[in-house]
Structures are given as C-alpha cells and as structure tokens.
Amino acid sequence: MEARLIPIALTIAGSDSGGGAGIQADLKAFSALGVYGASVITALTAQNTRAVTMVEPASCAMIAAQMQAVFDDLEIRAVKLGMLGDAQAIATVAAGLRGRDVPVVLDPVMVAKSGDRLLPTDALTALRTELLPLATVLTPNLPEAADLLDTAPACDEDRILEQGQALCELGAQAVLMKGGHGRGPECVDLLIRANGVTRLSAPRRATQNTHGTGCTLSAAIAAGLAQGMDLTQAVTRAHAYLQGAIAHADGLGVGSGHGPVHHFHGIWPNG
C-alpha cells in the first residue's frame, strides 16, 4: 500500500527559548493542524514570557545552507516567514525563495510582545523591496503596517482598509490586517485582495497570555495553504484556530509575564 504523503510547511524564523513564539510556535501550530513542519532558524533569542535578553543572528551562509538542504529533499508546499533579523538576512531569504512555486506567508516580525525591537529600522526598506513582492499574503498588525508605510497606526476600520490596500500596492498579493492592537470589544481582521475584502471578527478577550499570536496565526495560514486550501479558506480556519488558542491560553499557566496561547487546545485537556 502506498504511503499517504503528509503536507509539509517550512518556517523561516527566529527561535524563542521560552517556546511561545517564533520557530517553536510555528511548529506547534503546524503539528496541531496536521502538517509536518520543517525549519530554517534565522536567529537565536534568549527570552521568556517577560523579556528578550539576547539575540544572536545566524550567519547568512547558515541561513542559505539550511534553505538549500530543506528544499533539496523535502516537498515544501508552503513557507512562513517570521523574524529575519536584518537586511542581509532578508536578502538571503529572498534569494532562496525566488523562482520557487510555493505560497509565502510573510509575518513582518518587528517587535516582541515584551516591547523589544526584533527588526532594525534600517531593514524596513529591504523588507518592502525584497520580500513584499514574493508574499502570497502579508500579515501585519497595526503598528507593523504603519511602520511599513511610514505613517501613524490606523485607528478605525476605514483607515485599516486604506493601509492594507496601500501594502498590496507595494507588491503583496494579499494583506491580512490584524486588529489585535485596536480598541473596543470586537477584534477585526481584514483580508484584503485586489478582488475584494473578507472581514473576520471575534470578541476581544481579557487575557495577558497572547505571546506568539502573530506567529501562530501566520503559521496556521501556511498550514492551510500546504494542505491545498485557497487563501480565504486558510485564513478563515487559521482565525478560528487562533481564537480557540487564545480562549484556552489561561489554562496553561506558563511563565509569569505574557504567556503563550494554547496551540494544542483541541488535543490536550486544560489542567
């Protein structure tokens, strides 16, 4: 009997020693959703739920070698990009992706939940010019979108839509504007494409355990694309999955700061 091939997704991102974000969150999300995860580590971070205390980038040669090793052997069906570190790393990753027929989910990781900056401001130009044109979908939160556009963060839904459309004009095929940094009882995400807008909403939950939400959402989208879903299906399922992970986050009790979401809420019972 022929073995069933499991879909494979690749995460290219930094490592989080606390396990809540970055490579660790991505691999957990892939696994929870039935996708095999491969990884390219762009940086090591010393961090926990309270702070990032040290960041040590991988060399561009090591990033390129990891990418080549993975693509040479594994049938990668989707790629998620997270923390890349600096302009040279961004250029290296872009060079390794060009010409590959694979959907790319770009999460422009710039600042950790603790407030520590993870992407130097001088790398923004490289992100805009090297990676946005390769993105099947860009997944910025409101401050990240504002950084990419060199403007103030959006404060209402009309402005969120305008900024998402402006990011599409920079080269991304689609933009998912995440409303987690907004205000009010409802959290609204907008998936913006040339042919329309999909609105996704959920109640804003009162919890401090939201470490890794952006990584988890983008990884879940990549998992759906690896499984053959179209973008709307992948984003819709990822949104529902993340809401469940946030709803069950307080049951984990990990750390004393911004704890992680519960990636395996559908598998592990709380407590």
ABEGO torsion letter per residue (X at the ends): XBBBBBBBBBBBBBBBAAGABEAAAAAAAAAAAGBBBBBBBABBBBBBAABBABBBBBBAAAAAAAAAAAAAABBBABBBBBBAGBAAAAAAAAAAABGBBBBBBBBBBABBAAGBBABBAAAAAAAAAAAAAABABBBBBAAAAAAAAGBBBBABAAAAAAAAAAAAAAGBABBBBBAAABBEABBBBBBBBAAEBBBBBBBBBBBABABGAAAAAAAAAAAAAAAGBBAAAAAAAAAAAAAAAAAAAAAAGBEABBBBBBAAAAABBBX
